[in-house]
Amino acid sequence: MSGMHIGFDLSFTHTEGAWARPGSWVGLDFPDVRMFMELARTAERAGVGLLFFGDGSGIPSTWRGGIEPAVEWGIQWPRHDMAPVIAAMATVTERIGFGLTYSSTFMHPFYVARLLNSLDHVTGGRIAFNVVASTRGADAANYGYGELMDHDLRYERMEEFVEVCRALWDSVAPDAIVRDRETGRFADPAKVHPIDHKGRFFDVKGPLASVPGPQIHPLIVQAGNSPRGIAASARFADLIFGFGGNLASQLRHRRLLDEALLAERRDPADTGILWATQVIVGRTAAEARARRDEVHAFWNEETVAIHLSHNMGYDLSTLPESFRLGELRDELVAANASPAGLVGSLVAEFGEECAMSRDEFFAHGRGRATGLDHSIVGDAESVADELQENFAATGARGGYMLSSPLAMPSGLADISELLLPELRRRGALASPAAGATLRENLAV
């Protein structure tokens, strides 16, 4: 059995009230880069392998059709482009990797391939590209889209997007740069070539006007959980970002991924899943529960509704007083919104014929929005027990993308200083990074 790889999800360190909770920075506020530089040093000392930034470029506006509620409560915003922050964190670390998110639904592959190549140089081969198929109308509107393209079409575009990026990264051969000081000859033109890509979504001539990066291809991460998303993962992803907290769902994801990998003639043993898992670690179980209650107190019905509506792509203010779960799921599909997440889990748990009131739905939604319905809460020993049990049950390939709803830096510092030493003491963690690149160090 291989050991766990550990990443930290830094996507929401300052939103949903975290900025105001006890243990937040004194004298620094988001987006001060010094916060992230210090956190990167702490995480690297603890043996964390990857610092991950999810992203979204729109302020939530689905709930009641406006941004005002999200702005007022700081729900899922602000979100900055973290590429410059990653560059700064790389200067104060040596081994830890960095995951950066861009949307294949809106972005152009030439721009993204060029940027990631540059970051691969800056980080010394420690960059990962989390490619996403966007589901949020607020993001789409910022790129000139009146509505999102069809779900499956978004994944077709993603597959072509990655194909173009890979061709661009290969368009300058690793040995093309000769740098002959005596003759002044810089590169061998026979090893630099256009890609001449003409596809359904993109026409790109190439080549990439860049020196090949240390990894050549940055590590590619993908998180699709639908059958179509899993098929895309199997086609091109090096590492999978999965949703933790529900063993049945995890086993389904692992099974479907393994089947899809075999269909692509890839060995499932070579592709790990980092399970997104929220943890609250205390020095005692009572301390951890008290900190969980601090998080719970922030969330009222409006903040829950803003969060859920944004991530589902559906205005939940239109919900009737009562409905069948199957009806709501079908309505989401018809509206090109996401039927997964909360609605999918409720259908799986209660069945599509289950009648539910609006109040009951939001009560369930509160746990989903906060993540507290699937968080691991306790002292280091009990949290480590749960992670080890889950890791073994899901095949011991990959590890965990840990997040905390507590204030930054205290929530993540407790994971670094309490939980990870306990896992290391048990021999549960993967060997410390020894390779030259992130690709080598996150091998399962």
Legacy VTK file of the C-alpha trace (Angstrom):
# vtk DataFile Version 3.0
C-alpha trace
ASCII
DATASET POLYDATA
POINTS 444 float
0.000 0.000 0.000
1.404 3.404 -0.965
1.304 6.375 1.359
-1.002 9.376 1.190
-0.070 12.458 -0.784
-1.379 15.629 0.847
-2.399 18.879 -0.819
-3.864 22.031 0.679
-6.848 23.624 -1.055
-6.413 27.398 -0.698
-9.371 28.366 -2.873
-11.506 29.846 -0.079
-9.142 30.856 2.692
-10.686 34.331 2.967
-14.351 33.964 1.923
-17.555 32.859 3.694
-16.582 34.688 6.861
-13.196 32.986 7.302
-11.440 36.350 7.179
-13.099 37.371 10.492
-12.815 34.168 12.518
-10.474 33.785 15.498
-6.999 32.837 14.350
-6.982 35.062 11.257
-3.943 37.103 10.296
-3.110 40.147 12.398
-1.836 43.055 10.332
-2.286 41.310 6.982
-5.384 40.934 4.847
-6.157 39.162 1.593
-4.665 39.463 -1.020
-1.351 40.393 0.653
1.187 38.048 -0.935
3.110 37.757 2.337
0.257 35.673 3.755
0.726 33.058 1.076
4.520 33.122 1.175
4.480 32.355 4.894
1.845 29.662 4.469
3.901 28.042 1.683
6.933 27.803 3.957
4.856 26.290 6.770
3.201 23.766 4.445
6.497 22.700 2.905
8.045 22.102 6.330
5.027 19.926 7.176
5.504 17.795 4.057
2.536 19.043 2.032
3.057 18.201 -1.641
0.731 20.646 -3.404
-0.872 24.034 -2.781
-3.994 24.222 -4.896
-6.022 27.215 -6.047
-9.463 26.664 -7.524
-10.898 29.643 -9.343
-13.978 31.423 -10.571
-14.033 34.806 -12.265
-17.585 35.922 -11.569
-19.262 37.239 -8.433
-22.215 34.978 -7.597
-25.337 36.485 -9.150
-27.683 33.523 -9.622
-29.606 33.983 -6.365
-32.334 36.572 -7.050
-30.469 37.662 -10.187
-27.975 40.074 -8.614
-24.525 40.268 -7.026
-25.552 42.350 -3.989
-26.089 39.493 -1.479
-22.780 37.812 -2.383
-20.911 41.103 -2.200
-22.385 41.911 1.198
-21.508 38.571 2.787
-18.308 37.713 0.901
-19.674 34.488 -0.598
-17.260 32.930 -3.121
-15.554 36.253 -3.669
-13.146 38.000 -3.993
-11.172 35.683 -6.292
-7.869 36.848 -7.762
-5.739 35.314 -10.492
-3.190 33.495 -8.339
-0.450 33.070 -10.952
1.614 35.995 -9.571
1.107 34.707 -6.020
2.388 31.278 -7.039
5.478 32.906 -8.534
6.121 34.645 -5.207
5.569 31.455 -3.176
8.016 29.600 -5.403
10.811 31.984 -4.415
10.606 30.979 -0.731
10.191 27.203 -1.205
12.088 24.399 -2.924
9.911 21.286 -3.211
6.216 22.024 -2.791
4.068 22.131 -5.935
1.418 24.628 -7.027
-1.903 23.965 -8.757
-3.450 26.743 -10.861
-6.953 26.665 -12.346
-8.094 27.964 -15.724
-11.325 27.312 -17.581
-11.195 25.553 -20.938
-14.750 26.813 -21.466
-13.662 30.448 -21.729
-9.890 30.675 -22.091
-7.717 30.147 -25.167
-5.204 27.284 -25.090
-2.312 29.272 -26.569
-2.463 31.834 -23.766
-2.752 29.186 -21.043
-0.016 26.946 -22.494
2.367 29.914 -22.687
1.592 31.084 -19.138
1.976 27.616 -17.621
5.255 27.117 -19.470
6.535 30.343 -17.911
5.356 29.303 -14.453
6.982 25.911 -14.872
10.275 27.747 -15.368
9.691 30.121 -12.443
8.813 27.267 -10.073
11.543 24.924 -11.312
9.091 22.308 -12.565
6.529 22.515 -9.764
3.394 23.693 -11.602
0.127 21.786 -12.114
-2.739 22.843 -14.384
-6.234 22.220 -13.036
-8.407 22.385 -16.148
-12.119 22.950 -15.523
-15.329 22.977 -17.546
-17.124 25.995 -16.099
-20.674 25.660 -14.792
-21.413 29.171 -13.524
-23.359 31.816 -15.384
-21.574 34.627 -13.525
-18.288 33.502 -15.078
-19.771 33.057 -18.546
-21.125 36.606 -18.642
-17.633 38.019 -18.095
-16.405 36.312 -21.267
-19.274 37.423 -23.470
-21.439 34.311 -23.208
-25.148 34.843 -22.716
-25.493 31.267 -21.540
-23.295 28.237 -20.974
-22.755 25.723 -23.737
-24.154 22.229 -23.243
-22.544 20.099 -20.510
-21.080 17.431 -22.802
-19.944 20.042 -25.312
-17.949 21.746 -22.586
-15.998 18.534 -22.111
-15.429 18.153 -25.851
-13.951 21.639 -25.823
-11.835 20.711 -22.780
-10.387 17.668 -24.529
-9.451 19.716 -27.572
-8.065 22.470 -25.327
-5.694 20.028 -23.601
-4.749 18.477 -26.949
-3.686 21.911 -28.212
-1.767 22.721 -25.021
0.151 19.463 -25.244
0.956 20.008 -28.901
2.238 23.494 -28.107
4.402 22.223 -25.236
5.872 19.678 -27.674
6.319 22.163 -30.537
9.797 23.089 -29.328
11.791 19.906 -28.731
13.602 19.581 -25.380
16.966 19.583 -27.190
16.091 22.357 -29.667
17.951 25.045 -27.706
21.684 24.805 -28.501
23.023 28.179 -27.255
26.312 27.893 -29.125
28.285 30.922 -27.905
31.026 30.509 -30.476
28.749 30.617 -33.525
25.878 32.596 -32.003
23.474 29.871 -33.063
20.627 29.806 -30.516
18.407 26.898 -31.604
17.986 24.169 -34.192
15.068 25.211 -36.473
14.490 21.565 -37.449
13.302 20.985 -33.889
10.847 23.890 -33.701
7.652 23.362 -35.651
4.105 24.707 -36.018
1.259 22.556 -34.804
-1.242 23.709 -37.467
-4.197 22.677 -35.350
-7.627 23.083 -36.915
-10.411 21.744 -34.748
-14.021 22.233 -33.831
-13.244 24.914 -31.239
-9.726 26.189 -31.941
-7.439 27.050 -34.844
-3.857 27.410 -33.612
-0.795 27.619 -35.826
1.997 27.510 -33.236
4.695 26.846 -32.323
4.912 28.053 -28.741
7.450 30.874 -28.676
9.025 29.610 -25.450
11.884 27.513 -24.137
10.582 24.066 -23.038
9.804 23.922 -19.312
11.418 21.582 -16.790
8.393 19.252 -16.912
7.744 19.854 -20.640
4.071 19.163 -19.832
2.889 20.635 -16.514
1.020 18.084 -14.418
-2.649 18.089 -15.507
-5.371 17.815 -12.855
-9.078 17.356 -13.544
-12.101 17.085 -11.280
-15.045 16.009 -13.421
-17.372 13.702 -11.477
-20.069 13.104 -14.113
-19.668 10.143 -16.501
-18.594 12.569 -19.248
-16.163 14.318 -16.908
-14.658 11.020 -15.797
-14.192 10.002 -19.440
-12.271 13.245 -20.028
-10.139 12.607 -16.940
-9.220 9.173 -18.202
-8.176 10.590 -21.550
-5.650 13.166 -20.377
-5.405 13.805 -16.612
-2.296 12.915 -14.625
-4.024 13.376 -11.277
-7.702 13.468 -10.313
-9.368 15.850 -7.872
-12.291 13.892 -6.365
-15.019 14.745 -3.876
-14.441 13.133 -0.494
-16.695 12.685 2.489
-19.014 9.990 1.116
-17.522 6.527 0.722
-20.202 5.250 -1.653
-19.624 8.187 -4.011
-15.858 7.788 -3.756
-16.053 4.084 -4.610
-18.292 4.890 -7.584
-15.825 7.529 -8.833
-12.857 5.188 -8.435
-14.668 2.325 -10.203
-15.837 4.450 -13.139
-12.414 6.069 -13.458
-10.646 2.707 -13.501
-13.014 1.436 -16.210
-12.461 4.583 -18.284
-8.675 4.385 -17.858
-8.675 0.795 -19.085
-10.753 1.856 -22.088
-8.034 4.431 -22.850
-5.393 1.693 -22.417
-3.996 3.359 -19.321
-3.053 1.518 -16.126
-5.421 2.562 -13.287
-2.604 1.953 -10.793
-0.771 4.959 -12.257
-3.549 7.518 -11.685
-4.336 8.669 -8.173
-7.244 10.650 -6.791
-6.757 13.429 -4.257
-10.032 13.422 -2.317
-11.238 16.920 -1.429
-11.747 16.697 2.314
-12.523 19.428 4.822
-11.047 18.907 8.256
-11.186 20.776 11.548
-8.427 19.628 13.862
-8.217 20.610 17.517
-5.889 19.769 20.352
-8.907 18.040 21.842
-12.143 16.803 20.311
-14.055 19.431 22.310
-11.905 22.217 20.884
-12.516 20.953 17.351
-16.292 20.839 17.892
-16.273 24.385 19.288
-14.432 25.624 16.217
-16.961 23.827 13.993
-19.762 25.656 15.792
-18.042 28.995 15.071
-18.240 28.200 11.368
-21.849 27.070 11.548
-22.918 30.331 13.183
-21.986 32.376 10.102
-24.419 30.653 7.760
-28.002 31.890 7.502
-30.559 30.922 4.845
-29.486 33.690 2.487
-25.781 32.895 2.564
-26.592 29.216 2.042
-28.882 30.060 -0.889
-26.285 32.352 -2.512
-23.664 29.617 -2.335
-25.887 26.807 -3.592
-27.467 28.839 -6.407
-24.053 29.963 -7.669
-22.581 26.473 -7.724
-25.678 24.817 -9.165
-26.286 27.497 -11.777
-29.942 27.715 -10.751
-31.838 30.408 -8.844
-33.167 28.600 -5.791
-35.398 31.557 -4.904
-37.778 30.091 -7.503
-38.246 26.849 -5.541
-41.874 26.061 -4.719
-42.888 25.340 -1.138
-42.663 21.608 -1.803
-41.442 19.410 -4.678
-40.185 15.949 -5.562
-36.407 15.569 -5.723
-36.667 13.981 -9.153
-38.615 16.999 -10.420
-35.929 19.368 -9.192
-33.184 17.275 -10.757
-34.992 17.242 -14.102
-35.563 20.995 -13.878
-31.839 21.553 -13.339
-30.999 19.419 -16.371
-33.535 21.314 -18.498
-32.020 24.617 -17.354
-28.479 23.398 -18.221
-27.623 23.679 -14.516
-25.732 21.124 -12.429
-27.838 18.183 -11.166
-24.856 16.832 -9.231
-23.685 18.054 -5.834
-26.453 18.566 -3.298
-29.372 17.503 -5.490
-27.568 14.411 -6.728
-26.658 13.350 -3.215
-30.214 13.901 -1.962
-31.645 11.815 -4.807
-29.129 9.070 -4.038
-30.006 9.140 -0.338
-33.788 9.570 -0.403
-34.852 8.603 -3.935
-36.283 10.703 -6.736
-39.865 10.270 -5.532
-39.077 11.816 -2.144
-41.156 14.921 -1.450
-39.231 17.714 0.220
-40.211 21.130 1.495
-38.250 24.247 0.673
-37.196 24.571 4.332
-36.012 20.962 4.451
-34.015 21.466 1.273
-32.198 24.498 2.672
-31.562 22.657 5.930
-29.751 19.952 3.971
-28.117 22.639 1.843
-26.613 24.330 4.862
-24.439 21.318 5.526
-23.390 21.193 1.886
-22.585 24.904 1.625
-20.518 24.876 4.805
-18.975 21.514 4.036
-19.769 20.541 7.609
-21.988 17.656 6.522
-18.936 15.843 5.197
-16.129 17.313 7.303
-13.885 15.328 9.613
-13.851 17.033 13.015
-11.776 15.949 15.994
-8.352 15.721 17.531
-5.361 14.619 15.457
-5.682 10.966 16.415
-9.358 10.603 15.469
-8.995 12.545 12.204
-5.979 10.433 11.269
-7.985 7.281 12.019
-10.748 8.353 9.617
-8.335 9.321 6.853
-6.436 6.042 7.093
-9.639 4.000 7.042
-10.980 5.924 4.044
-7.668 5.760 2.181
-7.557 1.978 2.486
-11.223 1.621 1.492
-10.779 3.698 -1.685
-7.756 1.806 -2.981
-4.779 3.648 -1.471
-3.965 5.519 -4.694
-3.552 9.266 -4.328
-4.388 10.971 -1.066
-6.224 14.065 0.143
-6.729 17.687 -0.842
-7.337 19.090 2.610
-9.172 22.329 3.273
-10.273 24.170 6.388
-13.265 26.478 6.913
-11.405 28.121 9.787
-9.424 31.317 9.595
-6.186 31.491 7.656
-3.594 30.674 8.849
-4.765 28.916 12.021
-6.936 26.245 10.376
-4.222 25.109 7.978
-1.492 25.580 10.600
-3.289 23.111 12.883
-3.368 20.572 10.061
0.365 21.119 9.523
1.311 21.053 13.190
-1.116 18.494 14.630
-2.508 16.169 11.962
0.400 15.671 9.573
2.902 14.771 12.316
0.426 12.176 13.586
0.038 10.673 10.098
3.809 10.679 9.663
4.294 8.961 13.017
2.010 6.175 11.781
3.900 5.835 8.484
0.753 6.813 6.565
2.227 9.599 4.414
3.964 9.213 1.076
7.738 9.521 1.098
9.032 13.111 1.189
9.560 14.790 -2.166
12.840 13.645 -3.677
12.354 14.202 -7.394
13.241 17.295 -9.361
9.681 18.011 -10.548
6.116 17.899 -9.260
5.298 15.183 -11.779
7.908 12.906 -10.191
6.870 13.710 -6.621
3.104 13.177 -7.020
3.417 9.788 -8.646
1.074 7.333 -6.941
LINES 1 445
444 0 1 2 3 4 5 6 7 8 9 10 11 12 13 14 15 16 17 18 19 20 21 22 23 24 25 26 27 28 29 30 31 32 33 34 35 36 37 38 39 40 41 42 43 44 45 46 47 48 49 50 51 52 53 54 55 56 57 58 59 60 61 62 63 64 65 66 67 68 69 70 71 72 73 74 75 76 77 78 79 80 81 82 83 84 85 86 87 88 89 90 91 92 93 94 95 96 97 98 99 100 101 102 103 104 105 106 107 108 109 110 111 112 113 114 115 116 117 118 119 120 121 122 123 124 125 126 127 128 129 130 131 132 133 134 135 136 137 138 139 140 141 142 143 144 145 146 147 148 149 150 151 152 153 154 155 156 157 158 159 160 161 162 163 164 165 166 167 168 169 170 171 172 173 174 175 176 177 178 179 180 181 182 183 184 185 186 187 188 189 190 191 192 193 194 195 196 197 198 199 200 201 202 203 204 205 206 207 208 209 210 211 212 213 214 215 216 217 218 219 220 221 222 223 224 225 226 227 228 229 230 231 232 233 234 235 236 237 238 239 240 241 242 243 244 245 246 247 248 249 250 251 252 253 254 255 256 257 258 259 260 261 262 263 264 265 266 267 268 269 270 271 272 273 274 275 276 277 278 279 280 281 282 283 284 285 286 287 288 289 290 291 292 293 294 295 296 297 298 299 300 301 302 303 304 305 306 307 308 309 310 311 312 313 314 315 316 317 318 319 320 321 322 323 324 325 326 327 328 329 330 331 332 333 334 335 336 337 338 339 340 341 342 343 344 345 346 347 348 349 350 351 352 353 354 355 356 357 358 359 360 361 362 363 364 365 366 367 368 369 370 371 372 373 374 375 376 377 378 379 380 381 382 383 384 385 386 387 388 389 390 391 392 393 394 395 396 397 398 399 400 401 402 403 404 405 406 407 408 409 410 411 412 413 414 415 416 417 418 419 420 421 422 423 424 425 426 427 428 429 430 431 432 433 434 435 436 437 438 439 440 441 442 443
